[in-house]
Amino acid sequence: MTSSYIPKKLRERVAEQARHRCGYCLSSEAIVGLAMEIEHLIPQALGGPTREQNLWLACPACNAFKGQRISARDPESGSIVRLFNPREQSWEEHFLWADSGARIVGKTAIGRATALALHLNRPLLVAARRAWIKAEWHPPDV
């Protein structure tokens, strides 16, 4: 979440760029039925500006798990790596859908660290994805 004011037109532009879905778990506002949050990719607490280039959409859970972090430990290598940046990086390069789309697997150190740090496979979300798959709403185009 952000403590700074973000003008409505900027919020709308960022939402359009993000296709109205979380930049991390790819959950869509239309499916989950709640608005995504505007998040600072580099948190304000670390000097991140409230400018379009530093803003993206995140679901409330991913945003809360990310918090003020910009890096996390890759569980495979043990290295500290930057978290995935949905504005600058390709989701498909760092993640893939597994279990028919119910789970997100990190393909790279960035993907693995982000999936773990942001709990992209939290049980309620995996259960929701299974229901969305049955309804043919999921997985989304990347």
Stockholm file with secondary structure:
# STOCKHOLM 1.0

chainA/1-142         MTSSYIPKKLRERVAEQARHRCGYCLSSEAIVGLAMEIEHLIPQALGGPTREQNLWLACPACNAFKGQRISARDPESGSIVRLFNPREQSWEEHFLWADSGARIVGKTAIGRATALALHLNRPLLVAARRAWIKAEWHPPDV
#=GR chainA/1-142 SS CCSSCCCHHHHHHHHHHTTTBCTTTCCBHHHHTSCCEEEESSCGGGTCCSSGGGEEEECHHHHHHHTTCSEEECTTTCCEEECCCTTTSCHHHHEEEEGGGTEEEESSHHHHHHHHHTTTTCHHHHHHHHHHHHTTCCSCCC
#=GC SS_cons         CCSSCCCHHHHHHHHHHTTTBCTTTCCBHHHHTSCCEEEESSCGGGTCCSSGGGEEEECHHHHHHHTTCSEEECTTTCCEEECCCTTTSCHHHHEEEEGGGTEEEESSHHHHHHHHHTTTTCHHHHHHHHHHHHTTCCSCCC
//
